């Protein structure tokens, strides 16, 4: 059930998708803001750690791609047919936020490492579900999955280099 791109419902769905993604981004940023200045600099990090400035740039792009992907699925399949895929999308968004809580909020790289493995699986499952409705949407999640793959390695390295 394809909806016209510029219809009011379609634009409303895009706006809702953007608001949902950037609300999670904002919450994660709020949780991260203090510890990224006070705790994170005290950690031993691997040589391939990106500069601090890279994180907000990359995450802003990734959240925008996620929002567009969810919107494309809604547009292609409709809310009823895409319900499972969109619920899974919401679950991975909450897992994304949970990682920030565990890593930065609780300063527990060990718990965050276990959680990010679950997040990775949820992103992969979401991409598979999105593929069934709109291949472009699934492809828009590939950079997110790639970044989280790198984040798994980075999280593991930080945990390894900073024994509790």
Phi and psi in degrees as a GROMACS rama.xvg file:
@    title "Ramachandran Plot"
@    xaxis  label "Phi"
@    yaxis  label "Psi"
@TYPE xy
-78.4499  133.037  UNK-2
-104.558  143.583  UNK-3
-58.305  141.475  UNK-4
-58.8979  -42.4669  UNK-5
-98.0101  15.0196  UNK-6
-72.3453  156.268  UNK-7
-59.4425  -45.8456  UNK-8
-60.922  -38.1066  UNK-9
-66.7023  -44.6145  UNK-10
-66.6197  -34.9624  UNK-11
-64.8391  -40.4833  UNK-12
-65.5584  -40.1135  UNK-13
-63.0308  -45.181  UNK-14
-60.8515  -43.7691  UNK-15
-62.0671  -42.442  UNK-16
-63.0496  -44.573  UNK-17
-63.6156  -43.465  UNK-18
-62.053  -44.9483  UNK-19
-60.6772  -48.1485  UNK-20
-65.4542  -44.4579  UNK-21
-78.5881  -18.8567  UNK-22
-67.753  -43.7323  UNK-23
-63.0236  -42.7152  UNK-24
-58.9782  -44.3819  UNK-25
-64.1623  -42.5188  UNK-26
-63.3185  -44.9648  UNK-27
-61.1425  -41.2773  UNK-28
-63.1652  -38.9282  UNK-29
-65.481  -39.1679  UNK-30
-68.7934  -35.4022  UNK-31
-81.42  -29.6791  UNK-32
-50.8648  -51.0826  UNK-33
-68.9298  -56.4188  UNK-34
-61.8823  -27.6851  UNK-35
-68.5734  -21.7451  UNK-36
-95.5003  -31.3563  UNK-37
-102.65  -48.09  UNK-38
-91.566  -48.8494  UNK-39
-56.1277  -40.5273  UNK-40
-64.0968  -19.9241  UNK-41
-81.7136  -10.887  UNK-42
-80.5267  147.335  UNK-43
-80.4314  128.838  UNK-44
-122.479  151.778  UNK-45
-68.7072  161.236  UNK-46
-60.2388  -29.8979  UNK-47
-86.6403  14.1318  UNK-48
-65.8104  126.88  UNK-49
-66.0725  158.141  UNK-50
-63.8649  151.6  UNK-51
-53.7786  -36.3996  UNK-52
-63.3365  -26.1046  UNK-53
-65.9737  -34.4913  UNK-54
-61.5532  -52.3124  UNK-55
-64.8504  -33.2089  UNK-56
-66.6661  -50.1221  UNK-57
-62.6264  -46.5566  UNK-58
-65.8932  -35.4115  UNK-59
-61.4019  -45.9069  UNK-60
-62.1255  -44.7961  UNK-61
-64.2059  -41.5705  UNK-62
-65.1726  -36.4949  UNK-63
-64.8528  -44.1287  UNK-64
-62.9247  -40.6573  UNK-65
-60.225  -45.8411  UNK-66
-62.0298  -44.3052  UNK-67
-64.6019  -38.9625  UNK-68
-60.9241  -47.4164  UNK-69
-62.5507  -40.3046  UNK-70
-63.4833  -42.7335  UNK-71
-60.3775  -39.0587  UNK-72
-65.5594  -46.0486  UNK-73
-59.3133  -44.7005  UNK-74
-63.2805  -41.1235  UNK-75
-75.8933  -40.6064  UNK-76
-110.318  -19.8365  UNK-77
84.2143  157.346  UNK-78
-62.2604  -40.6122  UNK-79
-66.7638  -49.6583  UNK-80
-70.752  -29.9089  UNK-81
-98.3394  9.50937  UNK-82
-53.3134  -49.5453  UNK-83
-59.7441  -44.2185  UNK-84
-64.835  -40.2728  UNK-85
-73.2622  -32.915  UNK-86
-64.5964  -44.6888  UNK-87
-60.4918  -39.2736  UNK-88
-58.716  -45.2484  UNK-89
-62.8264  -38.3728  UNK-90
-62.4398  -45.3916  UNK-91
-66.6765  -31.5951  UNK-92
-63.4182  -42.7642  UNK-93
-67.0115  -36.2278  UNK-94
-65.5848  -36.2209  UNK-95
-59.5655  -46.5699  UNK-96
-64.5398  -40.0771  UNK-97
-59.5287  -35.5776  UNK-98
-61.259  -43.6968  UNK-99
-60.5336  -40.5232  UNK-100
-61.4693  -47.5621  UNK-101
-69.9937  -48.9888  UNK-102
-71.9098  -53.3104  UNK-103
-92.2597  -47.5987  UNK-104
-63.362  -50.1939  UNK-105
-94.395  -8.31576  UNK-106
53.9646  49.4515  UNK-107
-123.952  80.0327  UNK-108
-58.1039  -29.0351  UNK-109
-64.8848  -48.955  UNK-110
-68.0039  -37.4263  UNK-111
-63.3837  -35.1827  UNK-112
-64.699  -43.1852  UNK-113
-64.0654  -41.2304  UNK-114
-68.9842  -37.5346  UNK-115
-68.6527  -26.3106  UNK-116
-65.8747  -39.2565  UNK-117
-68.2622  -41.3837  UNK-118
-58.2733  -46.3379  UNK-119
-56.846  -46.152  UNK-120
-62.8294  -38.5544  UNK-121
-67.6051  -38.0264  UNK-122
-65.3166  -45.0389  UNK-123
-61.2042  -43.867  UNK-124
-64.072  -38.7773  UNK-125
-63.8427  -43.9518  UNK-126
-61.0445  -40.7143  UNK-127
-62.8147  -44.8031  UNK-128
-65.0167  -40.8638  UNK-129
-63.8512  -38.1512  UNK-130
-54.9723  -36.287  UNK-131
-68.1363  -21.1157  UNK-132
-107.245  -40.3361  UNK-133
-158.267  110.278  UNK-134
-62.3105  -32.9578  UNK-135
-60.7372  -39.8064  UNK-136
-62.6293  -43.7016  UNK-137
-62.083  -42.1668  UNK-138
-65.9347  -30.4554  UNK-139
-67.3569  -19.5661  UNK-140
-86.8075  -10.5383  UNK-141
-61.3547  -45.0404  UNK-142
-61.4232  -36.3222  UNK-143
-62.7671  -47.1033  UNK-144
-63.6386  -39.5673  UNK-145
-64.1659  -44.5814  UNK-146
-64.5236  -42.2791  UNK-147
-67.4889  -32.1815  UNK-148
-60.4631  -45.3238  UNK-149
-63.5656  -40.0796  UNK-150
-64.39  -32.649  UNK-151
-60.2942  -48.7008  UNK-152
-61.6561  -45.3905  UNK-153
-63.1336  -44.5421  UNK-154
-60.6757  -45.1229  UNK-155
-62.6754  -42.2593  UNK-156
-64.5989  -42.4997  UNK-157
-63.8487  -42.976  UNK-158
-60.5081  -44.4764  UNK-159
-66.7861  -40.5905  UNK-160
-79.7023  -11.8397  UNK-161
-127.841  68.8649  UNK-162
-60.9241  141.242  UNK-163
